Amino acid sequence: MRILVVFESMFGATEQIARAVGKGLSAEVVDVDDAPADLTGVDLLVVGGPTHVHGMSRAATRQSAAQQVDHPTRSQTGVREWLDSLGTVPAGLPVAAFDTRLDKTRVLTGAASLGIAKRLRRLGCRAAAPAESFFVGTTPVDAGPNPGELDRAEAWGAALGAAARRTVS
């Protein structure tokens, strides 16, 4: 079973979460900059990114994020652009979406995972799990995941993988 986790990360927190999810799934984890355009042979796709201005990042929000730190950001492109660039996606491909965001009510922060899940549905994919959010700190701006979030991400990945494997077997 080929499981692929694709992530976009500005400061590294989303990458850390993606790698924890991938560890739980025993999956291949790739930055969106290196993500394949052809998903043939993928049995489960998990896509995640940071929440910017209530949703998925855009070129302008990534540029703004880059100006907040004195080091290069991780991803140069975004999940939005990668999803828009995909050609044919295997019909009914099981997918899951996650995001990183502030630990506040979704009404205040938004959630990139909802937009990711919506775009995946439009591509003909089927949700293997509800969209999930993982929480990050902001002081400093690149503080990383909140305590316990890496463990929660790994457990979410393990549960997702177990459910996917039961469906395939």
C-alpha positions as a Markdown table, in Angstrom:
| # | Residue | x | y | z |
|---|---|---|---|---|
| 1 | Met | 0.0 | 0.0 | 0.0 |
| 2 | Arg | 1.5 | 3.4 | -1.0 |
| 3 | Ile | 0.6 | 6.2 | 1.3 |
| 4 | Leu | 1.8 | 9.7 | 0.5 |
| 5 | Val | 1.8 | 12.7 | 2.8 |
| 6 | Val | 2.3 | 16.1 | 1.0 |
| 7 | Phe | 2.9 | 19.2 | 3.1 |
| 8 | Glu | 3.5 | 22.9 | 2.8 |
| 9 | Ser | 5.4 | 24.5 | 5.6 |
| 10 | Met | 6.7 | 28.1 | 6.1 |
| 11 | Phe | 8.5 | 27.9 | 9.4 |
| 12 | Gly | 8.8 | 24.2 | 10.0 |
| 13 | Ala | 5.9 | 23.4 | 12.3 |
| 14 | Thr | 3.7 | 22.0 | 9.5 |
| 15 | Glu | 6.6 | 19.9 | 8.3 |
| 16 | Gln | 7.1 | 18.5 | 11.9 |
| 17 | Ile | 3.4 | 17.6 | 12.1 |
| 18 | Ala | 3.5 | 16.0 | 8.6 |
| 19 | Arg | 6.5 | 13.9 | 9.6 |
| 20 | Ala | 4.7 | 12.8 | 12.7 |
| 21 | Val | 1.5 | 11.9 | 10.7 |
| 22 | Gly | 3.8 | 10.1 | 8.3 |
| 23 | Lys | 5.5 | 8.2 | 11.1 |
| 24 | Gly | 2.1 | 7.0 | 12.3 |
| 25 | Leu | 1.1 | 6.0 | 8.8 |
| 26 | Ser | 4.5 | 4.5 | 7.8 |
| 27 | Ala | 4.2 | 6.8 | 4.8 |
| 28 | Glu | 6.3 | 8.6 | 2.3 |
| 29 | Val | 6.4 | 12.3 | 3.3 |
| 30 | Val | 7.2 | 15.0 | 0.8 |
| 31 | Asp | 7.4 | 18.8 | 0.7 |
| 32 | Val | 4.8 | 20.2 | -1.8 |
| 33 | Asp | 7.8 | 21.6 | -3.8 |
| 34 | Asp | 8.8 | 18.0 | -4.5 |
| 35 | Ala | 5.3 | 16.4 | -4.7 |
| 36 | Pro | 4.5 | 14.3 | -7.7 |
| 37 | Ala | 2.1 | 15.6 | -10.4 |
| 38 | Asp | 0.9 | 12.0 | -11.1 |
| 39 | Leu | -0.9 | 10.2 | -8.2 |
| 40 | Thr | -1.2 | 6.9 | -10.0 |
| 41 | Gly | -0.4 | 4.0 | -7.6 |
| 42 | Val | -1.1 | 6.1 | -4.5 |
| 43 | Asp | -3.6 | 4.3 | -2.2 |
| 44 | Leu | -4.0 | 7.0 | 0.4 |
| 45 | Leu | -3.1 | 10.7 | 0.1 |
| 46 | Val | -2.8 | 13.0 | 3.1 |
| 47 | Val | -2.3 | 16.7 | 2.4 |
| 48 | Gly | -1.6 | 19.5 | 4.9 |
| 49 | Gly | -0.6 | 23.1 | 5.2 |
| 50 | Pro | -0.5 | 26.1 | 7.4 |
| 51 | Thr | -3.6 | 28.3 | 7.9 |
| 52 | His | -3.0 | 31.8 | 6.5 |
| 53 | Val | -5.7 | 34.4 | 6.7 |
| 54 | His | -8.5 | 31.8 | 7.5 |
| 55 | Gly | -7.5 | 29.4 | 4.7 |
| 56 | Met | -4.9 | 27.9 | 2.5 |
| 57 | Ser | -1.8 | 30.1 | 1.8 |
| 58 | Arg | -1.5 | 32.2 | -1.3 |
| 59 | Ala | 1.6 | 33.7 | -2.9 |
| 60 | Ala | 1.0 | 37.0 | -1.0 |
| 61 | Thr | 0.6 | 35.3 | 2.4 |
| 62 | Arg | 3.7 | 33.2 | 1.8 |
| 63 | Gln | 5.6 | 36.3 | 0.9 |
| 64 | Ser | 4.3 | 38.0 | 4.1 |
| 65 | Ala | 5.3 | 34.9 | 6.2 |
| 66 | Ala | 8.8 | 35.0 | 4.6 |
| 67 | Gln | 9.3 | 38.6 | 5.7 |
| 68 | Gln | 8.7 | 37.6 | 9.4 |
| 69 | Val | 11.8 | 35.6 | 9.8 |
| 70 | Asp | 15.5 | 36.0 | 8.9 |
| 71 | His | 15.9 | 32.5 | 7.4 |
| 72 | Pro | 14.4 | 30.9 | 4.2 |
| 73 | Thr | 10.9 | 29.4 | 4.5 |
| 74 | Arg | 10.6 | 25.7 | 3.9 |
| 75 | Ser | 8.1 | 25.5 | 1.0 |
| 76 | Gln | 8.4 | 27.9 | -1.9 |
| 77 | Thr | 5.0 | 26.9 | -3.5 |
| 78 | Gly | 1.7 | 26.1 | -1.9 |
| 79 | Val | -0.7 | 23.2 | -1.6 |
| 80 | Arg | -3.3 | 25.3 | -3.4 |
| 81 | Glu | -1.1 | 25.6 | -6.5 |
| 82 | Trp | -0.1 | 22.0 | -6.4 |
| 83 | Leu | -3.7 | 20.8 | -6.2 |
| 84 | Asp | -4.6 | 23.1 | -9.1 |
| 85 | Ser | -1.7 | 21.7 | -11.1 |
| 86 | Leu | -2.7 | 18.0 | -10.8 |
| 87 | Gly | -4.0 | 16.3 | -13.9 |
| 88 | Thr | -6.2 | 13.3 | -13.6 |
| 89 | Val | -6.5 | 11.9 | -10.1 |
| 90 | Pro | -7.5 | 8.2 | -9.5 |
| 91 | Ala | -11.2 | 8.2 | -9.1 |
| 92 | Gly | -12.3 | 7.8 | -5.5 |
| 93 | Leu | -8.8 | 8.2 | -4.1 |
| 94 | Pro | -9.0 | 8.1 | -0.3 |
| 95 | Val | -7.7 | 11.3 | 1.1 |
| 96 | Ala | -7.3 | 13.2 | 4.4 |
| 97 | Ala | -6.5 | 16.9 | 5.0 |
| 98 | Phe | -4.8 | 18.6 | 8.0 |
| 99 | Asp | -3.6 | 22.1 | 8.8 |
| 100 | Thr | -1.7 | 23.9 | 11.5 |
| 101 | Arg | -3.2 | 26.9 | 13.1 |
| 102 | Leu | -3.5 | 28.9 | 16.3 |
| 103 | Asp | -5.2 | 27.1 | 19.3 |
| 104 | Lys | -8.3 | 29.3 | 19.1 |
| 105 | Thr | -11.8 | 28.7 | 17.9 |
| 106 | Arg | -12.0 | 27.9 | 14.2 |
| 107 | Val | -14.3 | 30.9 | 13.7 |
| 108 | Leu | -11.4 | 33.2 | 14.6 |
| 109 | Thr | -8.6 | 31.4 | 12.9 |
| 110 | Gly | -10.1 | 29.6 | 10.0 |
| 111 | Ala | -8.7 | 26.2 | 8.9 |
| 112 | Ala | -6.7 | 25.5 | 5.7 |
| 113 | Ser | -7.7 | 21.8 | 6.0 |
| 114 | Leu | -11.3 | 22.7 | 5.1 |
| 115 | Gly | -10.2 | 24.3 | 1.8 |
| 116 | Ile | -7.8 | 21.4 | 1.1 |
| 117 | Ala | -10.5 | 18.9 | 1.7 |
| 118 | Lys | -12.9 | 20.8 | -0.6 |
| 119 | Arg | -10.4 | 20.9 | -3.4 |
| 120 | Leu | -9.6 | 17.2 | -3.0 |
| 121 | Arg | -13.4 | 16.4 | -3.3 |
| 122 | Arg | -13.6 | 18.5 | -6.5 |
| 123 | Leu | -10.8 | 16.3 | -7.9 |
| 124 | Gly | -13.0 | 13.2 | -7.3 |
| 125 | Cys | -11.3 | 12.0 | -4.1 |
| 126 | Arg | -13.2 | 10.7 | -1.1 |
| 127 | Ala | -12.6 | 11.7 | 2.4 |
| 128 | Ala | -11.0 | 8.9 | 4.5 |
| 129 | Ala | -11.3 | 11.1 | 7.7 |
| 130 | Pro | -12.6 | 14.5 | 8.6 |
| 131 | Ala | -10.2 | 17.4 | 8.2 |
| 132 | Glu | -8.0 | 17.9 | 11.3 |
| 133 | Ser | -6.2 | 20.8 | 12.8 |
| 134 | Phe | -3.0 | 20.8 | 14.8 |
| 135 | Phe | -2.0 | 23.7 | 17.0 |
| 136 | Val | 1.2 | 25.8 | 16.8 |
| 137 | Gly | 2.7 | 28.6 | 18.9 |
| 138 | Thr | 3.5 | 32.1 | 17.7 |
| 139 | Thr | 6.1 | 33.4 | 20.1 |
| 140 | Pro | 8.5 | 33.5 | 18.4 |
| 141 | Val | 6.7 | 33.3 | 15.0 |
| 142 | Asp | 8.5 | 30.0 | 14.3 |
| 143 | Ala | 7.8 | 28.4 | 17.8 |
| 144 | Gly | 6.7 | 25.1 | 16.3 |
| 145 | Pro | 3.9 | 22.7 | 17.4 |
| 146 | Asn | 2.3 | 23.1 | 20.8 |
| 147 | Pro | 3.2 | 20.5 | 23.4 |
| 148 | Gly | 1.6 | 17.2 | 22.7 |
| 149 | Glu | 0.7 | 18.0 | 19.1 |
| 150 | Leu | 3.4 | 15.8 | 17.6 |
| 151 | Asp | 2.1 | 12.8 | 19.6 |
| 152 | Arg | -1.5 | 13.6 | 18.6 |
| 153 | Ala | -0.4 | 13.9 | 14.9 |
| 154 | Glu | 1.3 | 10.5 | 15.0 |
| 155 | Ala | -1.7 | 8.9 | 16.7 |
| 156 | Trp | -4.0 | 10.5 | 14.1 |
| 157 | Gly | -1.8 | 9.1 | 11.3 |
| 158 | Ala | -1.8 | 5.6 | 12.9 |
| 159 | Ala | -5.6 | 5.6 | 13.2 |
| 160 | Leu | -6.0 | 6.8 | 9.6 |
| 161 | Gly | -3.6 | 4.2 | 8.4 |
| 162 | Ala | -5.3 | 1.4 | 10.3 |
| 163 | Ala | -8.7 | 2.4 | 8.8 |
| 164 | Ala | -7.2 | 2.6 | 5.3 |
| 165 | Arg | -5.6 | -0.8 | 5.5 |
| 166 | Arg | -8.8 | -2.4 | 6.7 |
| 167 | Thr | -10.6 | -0.9 | 3.7 |
| 168 | Val | -8.0 | -2.1 | 1.2 |
| 169 | Ser | -7.6 | -5.7 | 2.7 |
